[in-house]
Amino acid sequence: FWRQDPKRAPGDYEGYGFLGVGKNFIFNFDPIEFKDPEVRKTKLSAEIANGRLAMVALMAMLFQNGTVGTTGPAMWLPAA
C-alpha cells in the first residue's frame, strides 16, 4: 500500500503530500506543497507536538478511568 522511497524523507510518500493529505483513495486533489523548507519544518514540528500532546491526554484519561472509574461528568456530579 505505502512504500517508502529511500530518496524521500521518512513518512513522505509520493502523491500523499503534506501530512498525508492529497491524491489518495479518499481525496482527489493536488497535495499542498511548501516551497520554503523553514515553513515546512515549522508545520511538521507543530503537527508532531500536537500528536504528542494528544497521546499524553489520552494516557491521562486512561489513568483517570483506571483510578477513579470514570472520565465523564459522573465523576463530578453526586449520585442521585
PDB file of N, CA, C and O in Angstrom, chain B, residues numbered from 101:
ATOM      1  N   PHE B 101       0.833  -1.186   0.000  1.00  0.00           N
ATOM      2  CA  PHE B 101       0.000   0.000   0.000  1.00  0.00           C
ATOM      3  C   PHE B 101       0.876   1.247   0.000  1.00  0.00           C
ATOM      4  O   PHE B 101       0.834   2.015  -0.961  1.00  0.00           O
ATOM      5  N   TRP B 102       1.661   1.472   1.038  1.00  0.00           N
ATOM      6  CA  TRP B 102       2.615   2.572   1.063  1.00  0.00           C
ATOM      7  C   TRP B 102       4.010   1.980   1.055  1.00  0.00           C
ATOM      8  O   TRP B 102       4.326   1.088   1.843  1.00  0.00           O
ATOM      9  N   ARG B 103       4.822   2.474   0.175  1.00  0.00           N
ATOM     10  CA  ARG B 103       6.225   2.035   0.132  1.00  0.00           C
ATOM     11  C   ARG B 103       7.110   3.259   0.281  1.00  0.00           C
ATOM     12  O   ARG B 103       6.972   4.244  -0.445  1.00  0.00           O
ATOM     13  N   GLN B 104       8.021   3.171   1.238  1.00  0.00           N
ATOM     14  CA  GLN B 104       8.921   4.283   1.495  1.00  0.00           C
ATOM     15  C   GLN B 104      10.002   4.340   0.429  1.00  0.00           C
ATOM     16  O   GLN B 104      10.718   3.364   0.203  1.00  0.00           O
ATOM     17  N   ASP B 105      10.115   5.489  -0.224  1.00  0.00           N
ATOM     18  CA  ASP B 105      11.166   5.720  -1.206  1.00  0.00           C
ATOM     19  C   ASP B 105      12.416   6.154  -0.449  1.00  0.00           C
ATOM     20  O   ASP B 105      12.354   7.117   0.314  1.00  0.00           O
ATOM     21  N   PRO B 106      13.546   5.477  -0.634  1.00  0.00           N
ATOM     22  CA  PRO B 106      14.752   5.851   0.118  1.00  0.00           C
ATOM     23  C   PRO B 106      15.257   7.257  -0.192  1.00  0.00           C
ATOM     24  O   PRO B 106      16.035   7.813   0.584  1.00  0.00           O
ATOM     25  N   LYS B 107      14.829   7.841  -1.314  1.00  0.00           N
ATOM     26  CA  LYS B 107      15.264   9.190  -1.677  1.00  0.00           C
ATOM     27  C   LYS B 107      14.446  10.283  -0.973  1.00  0.00           C
ATOM     28  O   LYS B 107      14.832  11.452  -0.979  1.00  0.00           O
ATOM     29  N   ARG B 108      13.308   9.892  -0.365  1.00  0.00           N
ATOM     30  CA  ARG B 108      12.430  10.865   0.283  1.00  0.00           C
ATOM     31  C   ARG B 108      12.580  10.782   1.802  1.00  0.00           C
ATOM     32  O   ARG B 108      13.099   9.801   2.335  1.00  0.00           O
ATOM     33  N   ALA B 109      12.120  11.823   2.483  1.00  0.00           N
ATOM     34  CA  ALA B 109      12.169  11.860   3.947  1.00  0.00           C
ATOM     35  C   ALA B 109      11.237  10.790   4.517  1.00  0.00           C
ATOM     36  O   ALA B 109      10.262  10.416   3.865  1.00  0.00           O
ATOM     37  N   PRO B 110      11.521  10.292   5.721  1.00  0.00           N
ATOM     38  CA  PRO B 110      10.637   9.289   6.330  1.00  0.00           C
ATOM     39  C   PRO B 110       9.206   9.821   6.462  1.00  0.00           C
ATOM     40  O   PRO B 110       8.992  10.933   6.944  1.00  0.00           O
ATOM     41  N   GLY B 111       8.244   9.025   6.033  1.00  0.00           N
ATOM     42  CA  GLY B 111       6.841   9.418   6.088  1.00  0.00           C
ATOM     43  C   GLY B 111       6.380  10.270   4.932  1.00  0.00           C
ATOM     44  O   GLY B 111       5.198  10.605   4.853  1.00  0.00           O
ATOM     45  N   ASP B 112       7.278  10.634   4.029  1.00  0.00           N
ATOM     46  CA  ASP B 112       6.924  11.454   2.866  1.00  0.00           C
ATOM     47  C   ASP B 112       6.684  10.519   1.686  1.00  0.00           C
ATOM     48  O   ASP B 112       7.621  10.118   0.996  1.00  0.00           O
ATOM     49  N   TYR B 113       5.425  10.182   1.466  1.00  0.00           N
ATOM     50  CA  TYR B 113       5.075   9.247   0.407  1.00  0.00           C
ATOM     51  C   TYR B 113       4.652  10.004  -0.838  1.00  0.00           C
ATOM     52  O   TYR B 113       3.970  11.025  -0.752  1.00  0.00           O
ATOM     53  N   GLU B 114       5.053   9.507  -1.978  1.00  0.00           N
ATOM     54  CA  GLU B 114       4.746  10.164  -3.250  1.00  0.00           C
ATOM     55  C   GLU B 114       3.238  10.198  -3.484  1.00  0.00           C
ATOM     56  O   GLU B 114       2.557   9.181  -3.352  1.00  0.00           O
ATOM     57  N   GLY B 115       2.728  11.369  -3.830  1.00  0.00           N
ATOM     58  CA  GLY B 115       1.313  11.540  -4.123  1.00  0.00           C
ATOM     59  C   GLY B 115       0.449  11.788  -2.906  1.00  0.00           C
ATOM     60  O   GLY B 115      -0.750  12.033  -3.046  1.00  0.00           O
ATOM     61  N   TYR B 116       1.032  11.733  -1.696  1.00  0.00           N
ATOM     62  CA  TYR B 116       0.229  11.946  -0.494  1.00  0.00           C
ATOM     63  C   TYR B 116       0.435  13.320   0.109  1.00  0.00           C
ATOM     64  O   TYR B 116      -0.328  13.711   0.992  1.00  0.00           O
ATOM     65  N   GLY B 117       1.428  14.065  -0.328  1.00  0.00           N
ATOM     66  CA  GLY B 117       1.576  15.452   0.067  1.00  0.00           C
ATOM     67  C   GLY B 117       1.858  15.665   1.534  1.00  0.00           C
ATOM     68  O   GLY B 117       2.303  14.767   2.249  1.00  0.00           O
ATOM     69  N   PHE B 118       1.582  16.893   1.961  1.00  0.00           N
ATOM     70  CA  PHE B 118       1.879  17.338   3.310  1.00  0.00           C
ATOM     71  C   PHE B 118       0.950  16.663   4.309  1.00  0.00           C
ATOM     72  O   PHE B 118      -0.270  16.755   4.174  1.00  0.00           O
ATOM     73  N   LEU B 119       1.496  16.000   5.289  1.00  0.00           N
ATOM     74  CA  LEU B 119       0.763  15.307   6.351  1.00  0.00           C
ATOM     75  C   LEU B 119      -0.167  14.235   5.828  1.00  0.00           C
ATOM     76  O   LEU B 119      -1.164  13.920   6.479  1.00  0.00           O
ATOM     77  N   GLY B 120       0.126  13.666   4.674  1.00  0.00           N
ATOM     78  CA  GLY B 120      -0.632  12.549   4.154  1.00  0.00           C
ATOM     79  C   GLY B 120      -1.931  12.901   3.466  1.00  0.00           C
ATOM     80  O   GLY B 120      -2.738  12.014   3.186  1.00  0.00           O
ATOM     81  N   VAL B 121      -2.154  14.182   3.186  1.00  0.00           N
ATOM     82  CA  VAL B 121      -3.390  14.586   2.516  1.00  0.00           C
ATOM     83  C   VAL B 121      -3.057  14.957   1.081  1.00  0.00           C
ATOM     84  O   VAL B 121      -2.138  15.736   0.830  1.00  0.00           O
ATOM     85  N   GLY B 122      -3.798  14.404   0.155  1.00  0.00           N
ATOM     86  CA  GLY B 122      -3.580  14.692  -1.254  1.00  0.00           C
ATOM     87  C   GLY B 122      -4.333  13.703  -2.111  1.00  0.00           C
ATOM     88  O   GLY B 122      -5.463  13.336  -1.791  1.00  0.00           O
ATOM     89  N   LYS B 123      -3.726  13.269  -3.189  1.00  0.00           N
ATOM     90  CA  LYS B 123      -4.382  12.297  -4.060  1.00  0.00           C
ATOM     91  C   LYS B 123      -4.227  10.910  -3.474  1.00  0.00           C
ATOM     92  O   LYS B 123      -3.148  10.321  -3.521  1.00  0.00           O
ATOM     93  N   ASN B 124      -5.313  10.391  -2.921  1.00  0.00           N
ATOM     94  CA  ASN B 124      -5.323   9.041  -2.381  1.00  0.00           C
ATOM     95  C   ASN B 124      -6.706   8.449  -2.601  1.00  0.00           C
ATOM     96  O   ASN B 124      -7.465   8.943  -3.435  1.00  0.00           O
ATOM     97  N   PHE B 125      -7.036   7.416  -1.879  1.00  0.00           N
ATOM     98  CA  PHE B 125      -8.298   6.722  -2.128  1.00  0.00           C
ATOM     99  C   PHE B 125      -9.515   7.485  -1.618  1.00  0.00           C
ATOM    100  O   PHE B 125     -10.640   7.121  -1.962  1.00  0.00           O
ATOM    101  N   ILE B 126      -9.334   8.529  -0.809  1.00  0.00           N
ATOM    102  CA  ILE B 126     -10.462   9.317  -0.320  1.00  0.00           C
ATOM    103  C   ILE B 126     -10.530  10.662  -1.026  1.00  0.00           C
ATOM    104  O   ILE B 126     -11.585  11.043  -1.532  1.00  0.00           O
ATOM    105  N   PHE B 127      -9.421  11.379  -1.065  1.00  0.00           N
ATOM    106  CA  PHE B 127      -9.374  12.717  -1.660  1.00  0.00           C
ATOM    107  C   PHE B 127      -8.790  12.644  -3.057  1.00  0.00           C
ATOM    108  O   PHE B 127      -8.020  11.738  -3.374  1.00  0.00           O
ATOM    109  N   ASN B 128      -9.161  13.603  -3.885  1.00  0.00           N
ATOM    110  CA  ASN B 128      -8.622  13.639  -5.239  1.00  0.00           C
ATOM    111  C   ASN B 128      -8.276  15.078  -5.615  1.00  0.00           C
ATOM    112  O   ASN B 128      -8.877  15.654  -6.521  1.00  0.00           O
ATOM    113  N   PHE B 129      -7.311  15.644  -4.916  1.00  0.00           N
ATOM    114  CA  PHE B 129      -6.824  16.979  -5.259  1.00  0.00           C
ATOM    115  C   PHE B 129      -5.313  17.008  -5.083  1.00  0.00           C
ATOM    116  O   PHE B 129      -4.736  16.169  -4.391  1.00  0.00           O
ATOM    117  N   ASP B 130      -4.689  17.979  -5.715  1.00  0.00           N
ATOM    118  CA  ASP B 130      -3.236  18.083  -5.632  1.00  0.00           C
ATOM    119  C   ASP B 130      -2.825  18.405  -4.199  1.00  0.00           C
ATOM    120  O   ASP B 130      -3.443  19.257  -3.560  1.00  0.00           O
ATOM    121  N   PRO B 131      -1.799  17.741  -3.687  1.00  0.00           N
ATOM    122  CA  PRO B 131      -1.386  17.982  -2.310  1.00  0.00           C
ATOM    123  C   PRO B 131      -0.772  19.367  -2.133  1.00  0.00           C
ATOM    124  O   PRO B 131      -0.235  19.952  -3.074  1.00  0.00           O
ATOM    125  N   ILE B 132      -0.863  19.876  -0.907  1.00  0.00           N
ATOM    126  CA  ILE B 132      -0.254  21.160  -0.564  1.00  0.00           C
ATOM    127  C   ILE B 132       1.252  20.960  -0.493  1.00  0.00           C
ATOM    128  O   ILE B 132       1.730  20.003   0.116  1.00  0.00           O
ATOM    129  N   GLU B 133       1.980  21.846  -1.104  1.00  0.00           N
ATOM    130  CA  GLU B 133       3.442  21.777  -1.043  1.00  0.00           C
ATOM    131  C   GLU B 133       3.982  23.115  -0.582  1.00  0.00           C
ATOM    132  O   GLU B 133       3.606  24.164  -1.107  1.00  0.00           O
ATOM    133  N   PHE B 134       4.858  23.074   0.392  1.00  0.00           N
ATOM    134  CA  PHE B 134       5.503  24.274   0.891  1.00  0.00           C
ATOM    135  C   PHE B 134       6.906  24.335   0.295  1.00  0.00           C
ATOM    136  O   PHE B 134       7.714  23.425   0.483  1.00  0.00           O
ATOM    137  N   LYS B 135       7.180  25.407  -0.420  1.00  0.00           N
ATOM    138  CA  LYS B 135       8.494  25.550  -1.072  1.00  0.00           C
ATOM    139  C   LYS B 135       9.574  25.931  -0.064  1.00  0.00           C
ATOM    140  O   LYS B 135      10.725  25.514  -0.193  1.00  0.00           O
ATOM    141  N   ASP B 136       9.201  26.726   0.939  1.00  0.00           N
ATOM    142  CA  ASP B 136      10.177  27.170   1.923  1.00  0.00           C
ATOM    143  C   ASP B 136      10.425  26.048   2.945  1.00  0.00           C
ATOM    144  O   ASP B 136       9.487  25.630   3.623  1.00  0.00           O
ATOM    145  N   PRO B 137      11.643  25.561   3.067  1.00  0.00           N
ATOM    146  CA  PRO B 137      11.907  24.456   3.995  1.00  0.00           C
ATOM    147  C   PRO B 137      11.679  24.830   5.460  1.00  0.00           C
ATOM    148  O   PRO B 137      11.352  23.962   6.270  1.00  0.00           O
ATOM    149  N   GLU B 138      11.847  26.112   5.814  1.00  0.00           N
ATOM    150  CA  GLU B 138      11.616  26.525   7.198  1.00  0.00           C
ATOM    151  C   GLU B 138      10.135  26.453   7.560  1.00  0.00           C
ATOM    152  O   GLU B 138       9.782  26.055   8.671  1.00  0.00           O
ATOM    153  N   VAL B 139       9.272  26.836   6.626  1.00  0.00           N
ATOM    154  CA  VAL B 139       7.827  26.750   6.862  1.00  0.00           C
ATOM    155  C   VAL B 139       7.422  25.290   7.012  1.00  0.00           C
ATOM    156  O   VAL B 139       6.654  24.941   7.909  1.00  0.00           O
ATOM    157  N   ARG B 140       7.935  24.448   6.143  1.00  0.00           N
ATOM    158  CA  ARG B 140       7.627  23.013   6.220  1.00  0.00           C
ATOM    159  C   ARG B 140       8.097  22.424   7.543  1.00  0.00           C
ATOM    160  O   ARG B 140       7.371  21.659   8.178  1.00  0.00           O
ATOM    161  N   LYS B 141       9.308  22.775   7.958  1.00  0.00           N
ATOM    162  CA  LYS B 141       9.853  22.267   9.213  1.00  0.00           C
ATOM    163  C   LYS B 141       9.013  22.741  10.401  1.00  0.00           C
ATOM    164  O   LYS B 141       8.757  21.970  11.326  1.00  0.00           O
ATOM    165  N   THR B 142       8.587  24.002  10.379  1.00  0.00           N
ATOM    166  CA  THR B 142       7.765  24.548  11.457  1.00  0.00           C
ATOM    167  C   THR B 142       6.421  23.836  11.537  1.00  0.00           C
ATOM    168  O   THR B 142       5.968  23.480  12.625  1.00  0.00           O
ATOM    169  N   LYS B 143       5.783  23.628  10.389  1.00  0.00           N
ATOM    170  CA  LYS B 143       4.472  22.979  10.373  1.00  0.00           C
ATOM    171  C   LYS B 143       4.564  21.511  10.797  1.00  0.00           C
ATOM    172  O   LYS B 143       3.694  21.018  11.515  1.00  0.00           O
ATOM    173  N   LEU B 144       5.604  20.820  10.360  1.00  0.00           N
ATOM    174  CA  LEU B 144       5.774  19.424  10.769  1.00  0.00           C
ATOM    175  C   LEU B 144       6.072  19.315  12.263  1.00  0.00           C
ATOM    176  O   LEU B 144       5.599  18.391  12.925  1.00  0.00           O
ATOM    177  N   SER B 145       6.855  20.253  12.796  1.00  0.00           N
ATOM    178  CA  SER B 145       7.147  20.254  14.231  1.00  0.00           C
ATOM    179  C   SER B 145       5.882  20.512  15.040  1.00  0.00           C
ATOM    180  O   SER B 145       5.672  19.896  16.085  1.00  0.00           O
ATOM    181  N   ALA B 146       5.042  21.420  14.558  1.00  0.00           N
ATOM    182  CA  ALA B 146       3.771  21.694  15.245  1.00  0.00           C
ATOM    183  C   ALA B 146       2.865  20.468  15.213  1.00  0.00           C
ATOM    184  O   ALA B 146       2.197  20.167  16.202  1.00  0.00           O
ATOM    185  N   GLU B 147       2.837  19.768  14.100  1.00  0.00           N
ATOM    186  CA  GLU B 147       2.000  18.568  13.996  1.00  0.00           C
ATOM    187  C   GLU B 147       2.500  17.466  14.928  1.00  0.00           C
ATOM    188  O   GLU B 147       1.698  16.771  15.551  1.00  0.00           O
ATOM    189  N   ILE B 148       3.801  17.304  15.027  1.00  0.00           N
ATOM    190  CA  ILE B 148       4.370  16.302  15.933  1.00  0.00           C
ATOM    191  C   ILE B 148       4.064  16.667  17.380  1.00  0.00           C
ATOM    192  O   ILE B 148       3.706  15.799  18.177  1.00  0.00           O
ATOM    193  N   ALA B 149       4.203  17.962  17.728  1.00  0.00           N
ATOM    194  CA  ALA B 149       3.911  18.402  19.093  1.00  0.00           C
ATOM    195  C   ALA B 149       2.439  18.176  19.435  1.00  0.00           C
ATOM    196  O   ALA B 149       2.129  17.738  20.543  1.00  0.00           O
ATOM    197  N   ASN B 150       1.534  18.465  18.512  1.00  0.00           N
ATOM    198  CA  ASN B 150       0.108  18.241  18.755  1.00  0.00           C
ATOM    199  C   ASN B 150      -0.198  16.759  18.909  1.00  0.00           C
ATOM    200  O   ASN B 150      -1.032  16.382  19.733  1.00  0.00           O
ATOM    201  N   GLY B 151       0.462  15.916  18.129  1.00  0.00           N
ATOM    202  CA  GLY B 151       0.265  14.477  18.263  1.00  0.00           C
ATOM    203  C   GLY B 151       0.742  13.968  19.607  1.00  0.00           C
ATOM    204  O   GLY B 151       0.094  13.119  20.219  1.00  0.00           O
ATOM    205  N   ARG B 152       1.871  14.480  20.070  1.00  0.00           N
ATOM    206  CA  ARG B 152       2.383  14.065  21.385  1.00  0.00           C
ATOM    207  C   ARG B 152       1.462  14.532  22.503  1.00  0.00           C
ATOM    208  O   ARG B 152       1.223  13.793  23.458  1.00  0.00           O
ATOM    209  N   LEU B 153       0.941  15.754  22.391  1.00  0.00           N
ATOM    210  CA  LEU B 153       0.006  16.252  23.392  1.00  0.00           C
ATOM    211  C   LEU B 153      -1.253  15.395  23.430  1.00  0.00           C
ATOM    212  O   LEU B 153      -1.773  15.103  24.507  1.00  0.00           O
ATOM    213  N   ALA B 154      -1.742  14.994  22.270  1.00  0.00           N
ATOM    214  CA  ALA B 154      -2.933  14.132  22.212  1.00  0.00           C
ATOM    215  C   ALA B 154      -2.653  12.780  22.867  1.00  0.00           C
ATOM    216  O   ALA B 154      -3.518  12.240  23.556  1.00  0.00           O
ATOM    217  N   MET B 155      -1.463  12.230  22.664  1.00  0.00           N
ATOM    218  CA  MET B 155      -1.127  10.948  23.286  1.00  0.00           C
ATOM    219  C   MET B 155      -1.053  11.071  24.809  1.00  0.00           C
ATOM    220  O   MET B 155      -1.495  10.174  25.526  1.00  0.00           O
ATOM    221  N   VAL B 156      -0.494  12.181  25.304  1.00  0.00           N
ATOM    222  CA  VAL B 156      -0.424  12.393  26.751  1.00  0.00           C
ATOM    223  C   VAL B 156      -1.833  12.548  27.319  1.00  0.00           C
ATOM    224  O   VAL B 156      -2.131  12.007  28.384  1.00  0.00           O
ATOM    225  N   ALA B 157      -2.700  13.277  26.623  1.00  0.00           N
ATOM    226  CA  ALA B 157      -4.074  13.469  27.094  1.00  0.00           C
ATOM    227  C   ALA B 157      -4.823  12.137  27.138  1.00  0.00           C
ATOM    228  O   ALA B 157      -5.572  11.877  28.079  1.00  0.00           O
ATOM    229  N   LEU B 158      -4.626  11.310  26.140  1.00  0.00           N
ATOM    230  CA  LEU B 158      -5.293  10.003  26.130  1.00  0.00           C
ATOM    231  C   LEU B 158      -4.795   9.123  27.281  1.00  0.00           C
ATOM    232  O   LEU B 158      -5.587   8.435  27.926  1.00  0.00           O
ATOM    233  N   MET B 159      -3.503   9.146  27.534  1.00  0.00           N
ATOM    234  CA  MET B 159      -2.967   8.358  28.648  1.00  0.00           C
ATOM    235  C   MET B 159      -3.501   8.877  29.986  1.00  0.00           C
ATOM    236  O   MET B 159      -3.767   8.088  30.893  1.00  0.00           O
ATOM    237  N   ALA B 160      -3.658  10.194  30.114  1.00  0.00           N
ATOM    238  CA  ALA B 160      -4.217  10.754  31.339  1.00  0.00           C
ATOM    239  C   ALA B 160      -5.664  10.307  31.526  1.00  0.00           C
ATOM    240  O   ALA B 160      -6.081  10.014  32.647  1.00  0.00           O
ATOM    241  N   MET B 161      -6.433  10.253  30.440  1.00  0.00           N
ATOM    242  CA  MET B 161      -7.817   9.784  30.532  1.00  0.00           C
ATOM    243  C   MET B 161      -7.864   8.311  30.934  1.00  0.00           C
ATOM    244  O   MET B 161      -8.690   7.918  31.758  1.00  0.00           O
ATOM    245  N   LEU B 162      -6.992   7.507  30.364  1.00  0.00           N
ATOM    246  CA  LEU B 162      -6.956   6.086  30.733  1.00  0.00           C
ATOM    247  C   LEU B 162      -6.554   5.899  32.194  1.00  0.00           C
ATOM    248  O   LEU B 162      -7.118   5.058  32.894  1.00  0.00           O
ATOM    249  N   PHE B 163      -5.584   6.681  32.652  1.00  0.00           N
ATOM    250  CA  PHE B 163      -5.164   6.611  34.050  1.00  0.00           C
ATOM    251  C   PHE B 163      -6.303   7.023  34.968  1.00  0.00           C
ATOM    252  O   PHE B 163      -6.569   6.365  35.973  1.00  0.00           O
ATOM    253  N   GLN B 164      -6.977   8.120  34.616  1.00  0.00           N
ATOM    254  CA  GLN B 164      -8.093   8.597  35.431  1.00  0.00           C
ATOM    255  C   GLN B 164      -9.219   7.567  35.466  1.00  0.00           C
ATOM    256  O   GLN B 164      -9.816   7.334  36.516  1.00  0.00           O
ATOM    257  N   ASN B 165      -9.503   6.962  34.341  1.00  0.00           N
ATOM    258  CA  ASN B 165     -10.555   5.952  34.286  1.00  0.00           C
ATOM    259  C   ASN B 165     -10.177   4.741  35.141  1.00  0.00           C
ATOM    260  O   ASN B 165     -11.041   4.138  35.776  1.00  0.00           O
ATOM    261  N   GLY B 166      -8.913   4.388  35.159  1.00  0.00           N
ATOM    262  CA  GLY B 166      -8.476   3.243  35.950  1.00  0.00           C
ATOM    263  C   GLY B 166      -8.464   3.509  37.437  1.00  0.00           C
ATOM    264  O   GLY B 166      -8.697   2.590  38.222  1.00  0.00           O
ATOM    265  N   THR B 167      -8.198   4.745  37.852  1.00  0.00           N
ATOM    266  CA  THR B 167      -8.119   5.050  39.280  1.00  0.00           C
ATOM    267  C   THR B 167      -9.455   5.494  39.860  1.00  0.00           C
ATOM    268  O   THR B 167      -9.823   5.067  40.954  1.00  0.00           O
ATOM    269  N   VAL B 168     -10.186   6.346  39.145  1.00  0.00           N
ATOM    270  CA  VAL B 168     -11.442   6.900  39.655  1.00  0.00           C
ATOM    271  C   VAL B 168     -12.632   6.076  39.175  1.00  0.00           C
ATOM    272  O   VAL B 168     -13.635   5.969  39.880  1.00  0.00           O
ATOM    273  N   GLY B 169     -12.530   5.505  38.007  1.00  0.00           N
ATOM    274  CA  GLY B 169     -13.613   4.689  37.479  1.00  0.00           C
ATOM    275  C   GLY B 169     -14.383   5.349  36.352  1.00  0.00           C
ATOM    276  O   GLY B 169     -15.176   4.691  35.678  1.00  0.00           O
ATOM    277  N   THR B 170     -14.164   6.633  36.138  1.00  0.00           N
ATOM    278  CA  THR B 170     -14.848   7.319  35.049  1.00  0.00           C
ATOM    279  C   THR B 170     -14.033   8.534  34.629  1.00  0.00           C
ATOM    280  O   THR B 170     -13.207   9.032  35.393  1.00  0.00           O
ATOM    281  N   THR B 171     -14.263   8.997  33.433  1.00  0.00           N
ATOM    282  CA  THR B 171     -13.629  10.226  32.970  1.00  0.00           C
ATOM    283  C   THR B 171     -14.680  11.256  32.601  1.00  0.00           C
ATOM    284  O   THR B 171     -14.350  12.311  32.060  1.00  0.00           O
ATOM    285  N   GLY B 172     -15.932  10.963  32.884  1.00  0.00           N
ATOM    286  CA  GLY B 172     -17.011  11.845  32.480  1.00  0.00           C
ATOM    287  C   GLY B 172     -17.568  12.680  33.612  1.00  0.00           C
ATOM    288  O   GLY B 172     -16.977  12.753  34.690  1.00  0.00           O
ATOM    289  N   PRO B 173     -18.707  13.310  33.367  1.00  0.00           N
ATOM    290  CA  PRO B 173     -19.304  14.186  34.374  1.00  0.00           C
ATOM    291  C   PRO B 173     -19.797  13.431  35.610  1.00  0.00           C
ATOM    292  O   PRO B 173     -20.010  14.044  36.655  1.00  0.00           O
ATOM    293  N   ALA B 174     -19.978  12.128  35.510  1.00  0.00           N
ATOM    294  CA  ALA B 174     -20.411  11.360  36.676  1.00  0.00           C
ATOM    295  C   ALA B 174     -19.381  11.432  37.797  1.00  0.00           C
ATOM    296  O   ALA B 174     -19.717  11.222  38.962  1.00  0.00           O
ATOM    297  N   MET B 175     -18.164  11.721  37.463  1.00  0.00           N
ATOM    298  CA  MET B 175     -17.111  11.840  38.457  1.00  0.00           C
ATOM    299  C   MET B 175     -17.322  13.086  39.326  1.00  0.00           C
ATOM    300  O   MET B 175     -16.974  13.082  40.507  1.00  0.00           O
ATOM    301  N   TRP B 176     -17.892  14.150  38.746  1.00  0.00           N
ATOM    302  CA  TRP B 176     -18.034  15.427  39.447  1.00  0.00           C
ATOM    303  C   TRP B 176     -19.432  15.614  40.042  1.00  0.00           C
ATOM    304  O   TRP B 176     -19.597  16.356  41.011  1.00  0.00           O
ATOM    305  N   LEU B 177     -20.424  14.954  39.476  1.00  0.00           N
ATOM    306  CA  LEU B 177     -21.787  15.136  39.942  1.00  0.00           C
ATOM    307  C   LEU B 177     -22.128  14.072  40.987  1.00  0.00           C
ATOM    308  O   LEU B 177     -21.731  12.916  40.843  1.00  0.00           O
ATOM    309  N   PRO B 178     -22.856  14.452  42.031  1.00  0.00           N
ATOM    310  CA  PRO B 178     -23.210  13.443  43.045  1.00  0.00           C
ATOM    311  C   PRO B 178     -24.217  12.457  42.485  1.00  0.00           C
ATOM    312  O   PRO B 178     -25.031  12.793  41.625  1.00  0.00           O
ATOM    313  N   ALA B 179     -24.147  11.241  42.985  1.00  0.00           N
ATOM    314  CA  ALA B 179     -25.078  10.203  42.548  1.00  0.00           C
ATOM    315  C   ALA B 179     -26.464  10.500  43.113  1.00  0.00           C
ATOM    316  O   ALA B 179     -26.609  10.855  44.283  1.00  0.00           O
ATOM    317  N   ALA B 180     -27.471  10.349  42.269  1.00  0.00           N
ATOM    318  CA  ALA B 180     -28.831  10.643  42.730  1.00  0.00           C
ATOM    319  C   ALA B 180     -29.573   9.382  43.083  1.00  0.00           C
ATOM    320  O   ALA B 180     -30.733   9.442  43.490  1.00  0.00           O
TER     321      ALA B 180
END
